[in-house]
Amino acid sequence: MVVLHPPSEAAAQVVAGHSIGEDRGKLDGVAWQNSFGDFVDGKFKVANGVEVSATSEQSTGKLVRLEAKWDGKGLRQLAYFSDFRFGQTTLADIKKRFGNLGLLPAGGSSVLSTPDGGVTISNFYEISGSNTIATFVTKIGRAELLDLKRRHGADAYAHMATAATLHSMAISDTIYFKSLRGTAPIADVGYSPIAWTPMSSSTDKPKKQMVLSRIKSTQLPVARVYSGPRNLPDLTGQNSTVRAYQDRIAMRMAEGPAFAGEYAVVQIDCGTRCSNAYVGNVRTGEVFKLPVGGRNNLDLALKYELSSRLMTAQWSDAASGKCAIQFFSFNDGEWIELLKHEIDDSQGCSTSLSYNLR
């Protein structure tokens, strides 16, 4: 059994809204599988091409590891730490930020070949004031690796740090990490634990008053509106929660598209103030879950149009009670977050989405 450490007074280490030691029951719609020993893995997608892998201790139900991995497509999204971005922040940037390359664990290799002929490089850092390890994995693809060798020959390795870009990042409970990687790591010259910098704190800047009504559905038009036969939902590969909703999703899809040219939208209750929302493609049968909703995002309200790819969601944070409005673009099955805005009004989510968009 891993003895999870109590929360520290350091800045909370959060990945996709979740933290080490949290009860796995707070993760909605995750199919827990791939058991190994007293642990089990589960995955869920978040907006913008990022998938999160969570590891939970089966005996306690507590999370011991969270990893966010970018699929290499689309926008180069913020990577949950400071201003680091997937596909943009380089290994050289990481070394410059921390002043060193971190820890070299006693077990397992920090440099691995990838199936496409590239290389991944893992760097590990203790987080000061906590019992958590941060891992930053950078990747250089085969084409970039060949280009380095062509340009620098035998000195190609010396230039890899500027070409390897952030591919994934993870936080792990220290005891769990050491159970996999060993207890006697070697520290790089100048090493010291890092201070955790939440994603928002380095990007927060004084904001001008935002007029939400200026965001128009016409800014994200669809090429056409589908009017052909309506297909049943194809839930292949979906988890048991989604499959349990098959009939309700099918009923709504049978009514025809209402969003993004060829998608039906169905919102299904999951308890008091709780609902999950899905979009089903009436042409192909594909079904996609909205990246908000469930027990973490209460009072979910949606606004959408048939002729637009813009989805607007209003919800209240279950932990803080704050009300937020998020704008998403839906592109070929991928949710891309455009903007998030907190409602300062004391009424918050008790007022309608339409009213707050005025």
C-alpha positions as CSV (number, residue, x, y, z in Angstrom):
1,M,0.0,0.0,0.0
2,V,1.2,3.5,-0.8
3,V,0.9,5.9,2.1
4,L,-0.4,9.1,0.6
5,H,1.1,12.2,2.0
6,P,-1.2,14.9,3.4
7,P,-1.6,18.1,1.4
8,S,1.2,20.6,1.9
9,E,1.1,24.4,2.2
10,A,2.8,24.7,-1.2
11,A,0.8,25.8,-4.2
12,A,-1.5,23.0,-5.1
13,Q,-0.2,20.8,-7.9
14,V,-3.1,20.4,-10.3
15,V,-3.4,18.6,-13.7
16,A,-6.7,19.0,-15.6
17,G,-8.4,20.1,-12.4
18,H,-7.3,17.1,-10.3
19,S,-4.5,16.5,-7.8
20,I,-2.5,13.7,-6.1
21,G,-4.4,12.1,-3.1
22,E,-7.8,13.0,-4.6
23,D,-10.5,10.4,-4.6
24,R,-10.8,8.8,-8.0
25,G,-14.6,9.0,-7.7
26,K,-14.3,12.7,-8.6
27,L,-13.2,11.8,-12.1
28,D,-16.3,11.5,-14.2
29,G,-16.6,9.1,-17.1
30,V,-13.3,7.3,-16.7
31,A,-13.0,3.7,-17.6
32,W,-10.6,2.2,-15.0
33,Q,-8.6,-0.7,-16.4
34,N,-5.1,-2.0,-16.9
35,S,-4.8,-3.2,-13.3
36,F,-1.2,-3.9,-12.0
37,G,-0.6,-4.9,-8.4
38,D,-2.7,-2.6,-6.1
39,F,-3.0,0.0,-8.8
40,V,-5.3,0.6,-11.8
41,D,-5.1,3.1,-14.7
42,G,-7.8,5.1,-16.4
43,K,-7.8,7.7,-19.2
44,F,-10.0,10.7,-20.1
45,K,-9.7,13.4,-22.7
46,V,-9.6,17.0,-22.0
47,A,-10.0,19.9,-24.5
48,N,-7.5,20.6,-27.2
49,G,-6.0,17.2,-28.0
50,V,-4.7,16.4,-24.5
51,E,-5.4,13.1,-22.9
52,V,-4.9,12.5,-19.1
53,S,-3.8,9.2,-17.7
54,A,-4.6,8.7,-14.0
55,T,-3.3,6.0,-11.7
56,S,-5.3,5.1,-8.6
57,E,-4.5,2.9,-5.6
58,Q,-7.2,0.2,-5.6
59,S,-7.3,-0.2,-1.8
60,T,-7.8,3.5,-1.1
61,G,-9.2,4.8,-4.3
62,K,-6.7,7.7,-4.1
63,L,-4.9,9.1,-7.1
64,V,-1.1,8.6,-7.1
65,R,-0.2,9.8,-10.6
66,L,-1.6,12.1,-13.2
67,E,-0.1,12.5,-16.6
68,A,-1.2,14.9,-19.4
69,K,-0.1,13.9,-22.9
70,W,-0.5,16.0,-26.0
71,D,-1.4,14.2,-29.3
72,G,0.8,16.5,-31.3
73,K,-2.1,18.0,-33.3
74,G,-3.7,21.4,-33.3
75,L,-2.9,24.3,-30.9
76,R,0.1,24.1,-28.6
77,Q,-1.8,24.1,-25.4
78,L,-0.6,25.2,-21.9
79,A,0.8,22.2,-20.1
80,Y,-0.5,22.8,-16.5
81,F,2.8,24.3,-15.2
82,S,3.6,28.0,-15.5
83,D,3.8,29.1,-19.1
84,F,5.0,25.7,-20.4
85,R,3.3,24.7,-23.6
86,F,3.0,21.3,-25.3
87,G,4.9,21.2,-28.6
88,Q,6.6,24.6,-27.9
89,T,8.6,24.5,-24.6
90,T,11.9,22.9,-25.3
91,L,14.2,20.8,-23.1
92,A,16.6,23.8,-23.2
93,D,13.8,26.0,-21.9
94,I,13.2,23.6,-19.0
95,K,16.9,23.5,-18.1
96,K,17.0,27.3,-18.2
97,R,13.9,27.7,-16.0
98,F,15.2,25.3,-13.3
99,G,18.9,25.8,-13.7
100,N,19.6,22.0,-14.2
101,L,18.2,18.8,-15.7
102,G,16.8,17.4,-12.5
103,L,17.2,13.9,-11.1
104,L,18.3,10.7,-12.8
105,P,16.3,7.9,-11.2
106,A,18.0,4.6,-10.1
107,G,15.6,2.5,-12.1
108,G,14.4,2.8,-15.7
109,S,15.8,4.8,-18.6
110,S,15.3,8.5,-19.0
111,V,15.9,8.4,-22.8
112,L,13.7,6.1,-24.9
113,S,13.3,5.4,-28.6
114,T,9.8,6.0,-30.0
115,P,8.0,3.8,-32.6
116,D,8.4,6.5,-35.2
117,G,12.2,6.6,-34.9
118,G,12.4,9.5,-32.6
119,V,13.4,9.9,-29.0
120,T,11.8,11.0,-25.7
121,I,13.7,12.5,-22.8
122,S,12.3,12.5,-19.2
123,N,13.3,15.0,-16.6
124,F,12.3,14.6,-12.9
125,Y,12.1,17.2,-10.2
126,E,11.0,17.1,-6.6
127,I,8.4,19.8,-5.8
128,S,9.4,21.9,-2.8
129,G,7.0,22.0,0.1
130,S,5.2,18.8,-1.1
131,N,5.7,15.1,-1.4
132,T,5.2,15.1,-5.2
133,I,7.5,14.5,-8.1
134,A,7.0,16.4,-11.4
135,T,8.0,14.8,-14.7
136,F,8.5,16.7,-18.0
137,V,8.9,14.5,-21.1
138,T,10.2,16.1,-24.2
139,K,10.2,14.5,-27.6
140,I,12.1,14.9,-30.9
141,G,10.6,13.2,-33.9
142,R,12.5,11.1,-36.5
143,A,12.5,13.9,-39.1
144,E,13.9,16.4,-36.6
145,L,16.5,13.9,-35.4
146,L,17.7,13.2,-38.9
147,D,17.9,16.9,-39.6
148,L,20.0,17.4,-36.5
149,K,22.4,14.7,-37.7
150,R,22.5,16.2,-41.2
151,R,23.3,19.6,-39.9
152,H,25.6,18.8,-36.9
153,G,27.0,15.3,-37.6
154,A,28.6,13.8,-34.5
155,D,27.6,16.9,-32.5
156,A,23.9,16.3,-33.1
157,Y,23.4,15.2,-29.5
158,A,24.6,18.5,-28.1
159,H,21.8,20.3,-30.0
160,M,18.9,18.0,-29.0
161,A,17.8,20.2,-26.1
162,T,16.8,23.0,-28.5
163,A,14.8,20.6,-30.7
164,A,13.1,18.4,-28.2
165,T,9.7,19.9,-27.3
166,L,7.3,19.1,-24.4
167,H,5.2,16.0,-25.1
168,S,3.8,15.2,-21.7
169,M,4.0,16.2,-18.1
170,A,3.1,14.3,-14.9
171,I,2.8,14.6,-11.1
172,S,3.3,11.6,-8.9
173,D,3.2,10.7,-5.2
174,T,6.8,10.5,-4.1
175,I,6.4,7.0,-2.5
176,Y,4.7,5.6,-5.6
177,F,7.3,7.2,-7.9
178,K,10.2,5.6,-5.9
179,S,8.5,2.2,-5.9
180,L,8.8,2.3,-9.7
181,R,12.0,4.3,-10.2
182,G,14.1,3.5,-7.1
183,T,15.1,5.4,-4.0
184,A,18.6,6.6,-4.8
185,P,18.4,9.1,-7.7
186,I,21.5,11.0,-9.0
187,A,21.0,14.8,-9.0
188,D,22.3,17.0,-11.8
189,V,24.8,19.7,-10.9
190,G,23.1,22.6,-9.3
191,Y,19.9,20.6,-8.6
192,S,17.3,21.7,-6.0
193,P,13.6,21.0,-5.7
194,I,11.4,23.3,-7.9
195,A,8.7,25.6,-6.8
196,W,5.4,24.6,-8.3
197,T,4.0,27.4,-10.4
198,P,0.3,27.0,-11.3
199,M,-0.6,27.4,-14.9
200,S,-2.7,30.5,-14.2
201,S,-0.3,32.5,-12.1
202,S,2.3,33.1,-14.9
203,T,-0.4,34.0,-17.4
204,D,-2.7,36.2,-15.3
205,K,-2.5,39.8,-16.4
206,P,-4.7,42.8,-15.8
207,K,-7.8,42.2,-17.9
208,K,-10.0,44.7,-19.6
209,Q,-13.7,44.4,-19.0
210,M,-15.0,41.7,-21.4
211,V,-18.1,42.2,-23.4
212,L,-19.2,38.6,-23.9
213,S,-21.9,39.6,-26.4
214,R,-19.2,40.4,-28.9
215,I,-18.5,36.6,-29.3
216,K,-20.8,35.6,-32.1
217,S,-21.7,32.1,-33.5
218,T,-21.3,33.5,-37.0
219,Q,-17.5,33.6,-36.3
220,L,-17.4,29.8,-36.5
221,P,-19.7,28.8,-39.4
222,V,-20.2,25.3,-40.7
223,A,-19.6,24.5,-44.4
224,R,-23.0,22.7,-44.7
225,V,-25.9,21.4,-42.8
226,Y,-26.5,17.6,-43.1
227,S,-30.0,16.5,-44.2
228,G,-29.5,12.9,-45.0
229,P,-30.4,9.7,-43.2
230,R,-30.0,9.7,-39.4
231,N,-27.8,7.0,-38.0
232,L,-27.8,5.4,-34.6
233,P,-25.0,6.2,-32.1
234,D,-21.8,4.2,-32.5
235,L,-20.5,3.7,-29.0
236,T,-17.6,1.4,-29.9
237,G,-14.8,2.1,-27.4
238,Q,-16.9,4.2,-25.1
239,N,-17.0,3.5,-21.4
240,S,-19.9,1.9,-19.6
241,T,-21.3,5.3,-18.4
242,V,-21.8,6.4,-22.0
243,R,-23.1,3.0,-23.1
244,A,-25.8,3.2,-20.4
245,Y,-27.1,6.4,-22.1
246,Q,-27.4,4.8,-25.5
247,D,-31.2,4.9,-25.8
248,R,-31.4,8.5,-24.7
249,I,-28.6,9.6,-27.1
250,A,-30.3,7.6,-29.9
251,M,-33.6,9.3,-29.3
252,R,-32.1,12.8,-29.5
253,M,-30.1,11.9,-32.6
254,A,-33.3,10.6,-34.3
255,E,-34.6,14.2,-34.0
256,G,-31.9,15.4,-36.3
257,P,-28.9,17.8,-36.0
258,A,-29.0,20.9,-33.8
259,F,-25.3,21.9,-33.6
260,A,-22.3,22.3,-35.9
261,G,-24.2,21.2,-39.0
262,E,-24.6,17.5,-38.2
263,Y,-24.7,16.9,-34.4
264,A,-27.5,16.4,-32.0
265,V,-26.9,17.6,-28.4
266,V,-28.1,15.5,-25.4
267,Q,-27.8,16.6,-21.8
268,I,-28.4,13.8,-19.2
269,D,-28.9,14.3,-15.5
270,C,-26.4,12.6,-13.1
271,G,-27.8,13.9,-9.8
272,T,-28.7,17.1,-8.0
273,R,-27.4,20.1,-10.2
274,C,-25.3,17.5,-12.1
275,S,-25.5,16.7,-15.8
276,N,-23.3,15.3,-18.5
277,A,-23.6,16.5,-22.1
278,Y,-22.8,14.7,-25.4
279,V,-22.9,15.5,-29.1
280,G,-23.8,12.8,-31.6
281,N,-23.1,12.9,-35.3
282,V,-26.3,12.0,-37.0
283,R,-24.4,11.3,-40.2
284,T,-21.6,9.0,-38.9
285,G,-23.0,7.9,-35.5
286,E,-19.9,9.1,-33.6
287,V,-20.5,10.4,-30.1
288,F,-18.3,12.9,-28.2
289,K,-18.5,14.1,-24.6
290,L,-18.4,17.8,-23.7
291,P,-15.2,18.6,-21.7
292,V,-17.4,20.2,-19.0
293,G,-20.2,18.8,-16.8
294,G,-20.5,16.1,-14.2
295,R,-19.9,16.4,-10.5
296,N,-17.2,19.0,-10.8
297,N,-19.1,21.4,-13.1
298,L,-22.6,21.9,-11.7
299,D,-25.6,23.8,-13.1
300,L,-24.4,23.1,-16.6
301,A,-26.2,25.3,-19.2
302,L,-25.5,25.2,-23.0
303,K,-26.0,27.5,-25.9
304,Y,-25.4,26.4,-29.5
305,E,-26.7,26.7,-33.1
306,L,-27.1,24.4,-36.0
307,S,-25.1,26.6,-38.3
308,S,-22.1,27.2,-36.0
309,R,-19.3,25.2,-34.4
310,L,-19.4,27.5,-31.3
311,M,-20.5,25.8,-28.1
312,T,-21.0,28.0,-25.1
313,A,-21.2,26.5,-21.6
314,Q,-22.0,28.0,-18.2
315,W,-21.3,26.1,-15.0
316,S,-20.5,26.5,-11.3
317,D,-17.3,25.1,-9.8
318,A,-18.3,22.4,-7.2
319,A,-15.4,23.3,-5.0
320,S,-15.3,27.1,-5.1
321,G,-18.9,27.9,-6.1
322,K,-17.6,30.3,-8.7
323,C,-19.6,30.6,-11.9
324,A,-17.8,30.4,-15.3
325,I,-18.7,30.7,-19.0
326,Q,-16.5,28.8,-21.5
327,F,-16.5,29.1,-25.2
328,F,-15.4,26.1,-27.3
329,S,-14.9,25.5,-31.0
330,F,-15.7,21.9,-32.1
331,N,-13.5,20.8,-35.0
332,D,-13.6,17.2,-36.3
333,G,-14.3,15.6,-33.0
334,E,-11.9,17.9,-31.0
335,W,-13.1,20.5,-28.5
336,I,-10.8,23.5,-28.6
337,E,-11.2,26.0,-25.7
338,L,-11.4,29.5,-27.0
339,L,-12.0,31.5,-23.8
340,K,-13.0,31.1,-20.1
341,H,-14.6,33.9,-18.2
342,E,-15.6,34.0,-14.5
343,I,-18.9,35.8,-13.7
344,D,-18.2,38.4,-11.0
345,D,-21.8,39.1,-10.3
346,S,-22.9,37.7,-7.0
347,Q,-25.9,36.0,-8.6
348,G,-23.4,33.9,-10.7
349,C,-25.0,30.8,-12.2
350,S,-28.3,31.4,-10.6
351,T,-29.0,33.7,-13.6
352,S,-29.4,32.3,-17.1
353,L,-26.7,31.9,-19.6
354,S,-28.5,34.2,-22.0
355,Y,-28.6,36.9,-19.4
356,N,-24.9,36.6,-18.5
357,L,-24.0,36.8,-22.2
358,R,-25.9,40.1,-22.7
